[in-house]
Amino acid sequence: MNEVAEAAPAAMVERLRRARGFVFDLDGTLVLGDRRNASLRPLPGAIELTSELAARGVPFVILTNGTVRTPEQYAATLRSLGFPLQDRAMLTPASVAADYLAQRRLRRVLVLGGEGIAAPLAAAGLVPTLVRERRSDVDAIFCGWFREFGIEDLEVACEAAAAGARLYAASMSPFFATAEGRTLGTSRAIVSMITSLTGRRGTVLGKPSLAALRIAAQRLGLPAEALAVIGDDPELETPMAHRGRALAIGVHSAVAGAAGFEALPEPSRPHLTVPDMAQLHRLYVGS
């Protein structure tokens, strides 16, 4: 057994092996893509671990903060890479928003993004409006992946916020991991501009919100505390896991690396940290 495995707390390794379901991050954990969120390639051990879970009948979902694709498109892409993934096991902040906004009867949603957001909202019976339609009579504003964002889009969003629309974000993380290093997350930049100009504060519906973990748990049919949550960002998956009393597992990547997790206050650190998914797979199967 290697040094990382020997250093892992035995109680946490046992908890890992007893987990009834898994929630995986995508970028920097299972795959890496480019700055345009394309050209995905599996990271070492990712397909092996997810395939092991599938073979054992242990359910898992993949929860990304990305909204460039619909959940079905993400799932199809990942299957083409070799991941054993059903459409329903792929979640994005738009998946969370569809449930969250419908429960609050916020039907008309100004979408700062593309089809990756609009399609899941429409499928849930909501009425997505793209910014190019220049309508401000909406109930909510949802900001996601939107590198094409411009001043006219900002103007429409600010008009909607000033008229009373509630502001939501896919993520407020400043960066995500790519093969080219850290890349700016657009939703935080956009929400910050709207907040600065209107005073409206944004609510995060992706990670690390408890709403996101609850939707993942519902998909798995399990309580959150029965899950293992795996991700590379100390500000996303780890705090979300702690909020839901799930097992928090940190994976070193381009976002933060080992130092990022070590910089957290001790009670906020992951229960386990591993250099990559290959090591997590070895811990899980006991090799």
N, C-alpha and C positions, 0 to 999 in steps of 0.2 A: 504494500500500500504506500502511496506517495506521501510527501510531507504535508500537502494541503489537506488530504484526507485525514491524516493523523492529527492535524491541528484542529479539525472541525469538532465542535462540541458534540459528544456522543448523544446527548439528549435531543439536540436539534436534528442530528442525522436520523435518529429514530423517528422523530416527528415528521421529517421529510418522507420517510418510507411509509408512514401511516397516513399521509395526506389522502383525502378522499377525492380531491379534485385539484386542478392546477390552473393558474391564470398566468399566461406568458405575455411579456412585452414583445414587440416585434423588432423595430430598428435598434441595432446594437446588442440585441439579446439572441434572437433567432436568425436574423439576416442583417446584411448591410446593403444599402443601395447608394445611388449617387445623390448629388445635391438637388436633383429634380424628383427625388423619391422614386427613381426607376432603376432598372438594371440590378434587381435584387439578387443576392447570392447567399446561400445558407452559410451560417457560421459553424465551426467545428462542434460536433456533438448534438446540434439542434435537431436534425432529422432522426438521429439515433434515439434521443430521449423521447421525443414525441411518438415515435414508432413503438418504443417500449411501452409507453402508457397505453397506446391504442391496443397493443397485443394483450395487455393485462386487463383491459376493459376499464381503465381509470380515465374518467372524462377530463377534458381540458378545453379551455378557450384561449384565443389570442386576442388581447385587448391592446390596440394601438391608439395613440393620440392623433394619428394621421387621418386626413379626410380627403386626400387626393383621389382615392378610389371608393367605390361602394364596398360594403362588406363582402358581397358576392364576388366582386372583381378581385379583391385581395385574396379571397379564398381560392379562386381559380388559379391565380398566379402562384400561390404557395403550393397548391397541388401539383402544378407543372414542375415545381422544383423538387418534389418528392415528399412533401409533408402530408400526413394522413389527416386531412382537415375537411369537415363538412361546412357548408355555407353558414349554418346556424352557429358554428363555433367561432366565427370571426366577428369581432365587435370593434366599432369605432365610436368616437364621441357622438356621431350622428345617430348611432343606435341608441345611445343613452338619451340624447336629446329628444328623439321621437317618443320615448316612453315618458320622460320627465315633463315635457311641454304638454303632451296630451292629457296627462293627469291634472295639470293646472289650467286646462282649457285655453291654452295659448295657441290658437290655430294658425294664424297668419304670421309667417316667419320670414323676415328679410335675411337672405342667405348671402353672407360675405364669403364666397367660395364657389364651388362648382357642383357637378352632378354627384360627387361623392357625398355631399351633404343633402342636396335637394331630393335625390331619389329615395333615401330611407325615410325622410320626413313625409314625402308624398305617399309612400307605401303605408305609413301609419295613419293616413287620413288627414294630415296637416296640409296647409296651403303654403308651400315655399314660394317666395318671390325673389327673383334675382335682382341685383342692384341696377342692372341696365334698364329695368322696367321703371325705375325712378318713382317708386311708390313708398310713401312714408306712413301710410295708414295700416300699420302692422302691430301685432301684439308683442313680438319679440324680435331680437336681432341675434343671429348666430354666426360667430366668426370662426373660420377654420383656415385650411391651406388656401392661400390666395396671393400668389406672387405677382399677379397682374393688377393688384390693387392700386388705385390712383386717387387723385384729388376729387374727382367727380363721385367716386364711390364713397369717399369719406364724407362728402357733403350730404349724400342721401342718407347715410347711416346716422349722421348727427341730427338731421331733420327728424328721423324716426325716433331717436332717443329723446329729443326735446319734446316730441309729441307724446311721450310716455311709454314707448316700447322698452321692455326689459332686455338687458344686455347679457349675452352668454358667450362663453369662449370654449373652443375645443380643448385648448391648453393655454396655460400661462408660462410654460417652460420656455426659456430664452433660446435653447438649442436642442437639436436631436442629432443622433450619431449617424454618420455616413462613412463610406470608404474613403472619402476625401477629407475627413475630419469633422469638426462640429459645424453644423449648418443652422442658420437663424430660423427659428419658428415664427411663422407669420402671424398667427392669431394673437400672440402677446403684443406684438408691435401695433397691430390694428386696434385692439381693445384699448391699449394705452393712449393712442391718439384720440379715440372717441371719449374716453374718460377725461382726458385733459381738457377737451373742448366743451364737454357737456356736464361734467361732474357725475355722470352715471357710472356706477361701479359694476364690473362684470362678474358673473358667477361662472366658475369652471364646471363643465359637465364631463370632461374627460378626466384622466388621471391628474392629480391624486384624490379626486373627489370620492366621497363615500358612495355617492349616487352611482358612479361607474362600477365600483366593486359590487354593489348590491345587484346591479343588472347582470354582471358576470355570474354572481352566485345564483341568481334566478335561472339563468340559462343552464347552469350545471345541476340545478335542483338540490343545492346543498347550502348549509349555513356558511357564512363567510369564515367563521373560525375553523372550519374543516378544510380550508384551502391553503395551498402554498402559492405565493405570489412572487414571480421571478422577473427582475428587470435590472437595467443598467444605470438608471438615473436615481441618485440619492434623494432627489426632491419629488419624485413621482411615485414609483411602485412601492418603495419602502414605507413612506408615511401612510400611503393608502392601506397597505397591509396592516400596519399598526392600528389604524383607525377601526379596521374591521376585525381585529384580533386574529388575523391570519398569520401564517408563517411567512416572514419576510426574507427573501433570498436576493442578495446583491450580486450582480455579474459585472466584472470589470470590462470597460469598453472605452470607446473614444470620447464619451461624454465626460466621465469623471475619473475612471480608473479606481484602483484601490484607495488612493488618497482621498477621493471624494467621500467614500463611505467612512473612512477613519476620521474625517473632519467632523462628522456628525456627533452631537452629544451622545454619550454612551447609551442612554435609554432609547434613543431614536435610531440606533444603528440596526442593520439587518441581523436576524438571528443567525444567518449563515452568509458567508461571502465565498465566491469561487471565481477563478480567473476566466472560466468560459463554460459553455454548456457541456463540453466533453467531460470536464471534471464533475459537474453536477450529475451527469449520467452515471459516472463511475460510483459516486457516493450513493446514488439511488439503488443501483443493482448490487452494491457491495463488493465491487472489484477493485 
